[in-house]
Amino acid sequence: MGAATAVVQQAYTAFGQGNIPAILDLVAEKVDWEFVGSENLPYAGLRRDHIEVAAFFAALPLADAIHVFEPREFIEAGEHVIVLGWEQSTALDTNEDFASEWVHVFTVRNGKITRWRGFFNTAARYGL
């Protein structure tokens, strides 16, 4: 395991503990952070700084109740880390359960996350 993967794993540990300040400590002051998904999702879109990334994490529980969140595979290539995972959640706007595999792509420089992209099957969330 390389240094970039260690930073990413620390972020997932903090997420599992609900420790958003610890995640923000791992994120660069100026960041390129985006969940790629439907504009109907309050956590979708681009964020550029700690305040906006904190808003991303604040929006997650307003839209989805996450029951199971599993990072399953870490693939490191230098400063880039790809994480393959799975989640089981409830969409709060429809009260429907859904499950989806997901992909997160990180760039880590000097011990800080400088870029993040998140993707999952949003069609599953909407029952499509």
ABEGO torsion letter per residue (X at the ends): XBAAAAAAAAAAAAAAAGBAAAAAAABBABBBBBBBBBAABAABEBBABAAAAAAAAAAAAAABBBABBBBABBBBBEABBBBBBBBBBBBAAAGBBBBBBBBBBBBBBGGBBABBBBBBBAAAAAGX
